[in-house]
Amino acid sequence: MYDIVFEKVKDYHYPVCFNFPVGHQRNNYALKCGVSHRLEVTAGGVKLDEVR
């Protein structure tokens, strides 16, 4: 599945990550509607911030 996703987004310049805790699960990060977010994906980890 990961290879298929990477193949589909290879021409774009936005971060991609898997198994990030967002959604209907026990531990999750809220993505607020109407609020911009910044997702940073690096070899060291993933960071999600609200953009104000």
N, C-alpha and C positions, 0 to 999 in steps of 0.2 A: 504494500500500500504506500509506503514512504516513497519508493521510487516513482510511482505513478504521480503522486502529488508534486514531487520535485521536477519531474518532466514537464508537467503542465505549467509550472510557475517559473521556469528557468529564465525566461526573458524579462521578468519583472524584477524590480529592485525594492522589495519589501521583505521583512523578516518572516520566516516560517519556523514554527516549532510544533512539536507533537507532545501529547500527554501533559499539556499545560493545564493546571487546575482551574478551569472556567466552566461553569455550567451547573448542572444538577448533580452534584456529588458532595460528599461530606466536607472536604476542604476545597474551597474555591475562592477565586478573586472575582469581585463584582465588576462588570462592565456596564457602566451607567449609560442609559439612553440619553442622547443629546449632549454628551460630554466626549471630547476628543481624548484619545489615549495614545500613548507611545509605547510600542513593544520593541525592546532591544534584545536581540538574540546574538550571543557570542559563544565562543568556545568555553567560557567560564561560567555561563549560566544565562538565565532569562530574567528580564526586568520589565515590569508593567507599571507605567505612571499615568496619572491624569495630566492632561495638558491644559493649563489655565491661560 
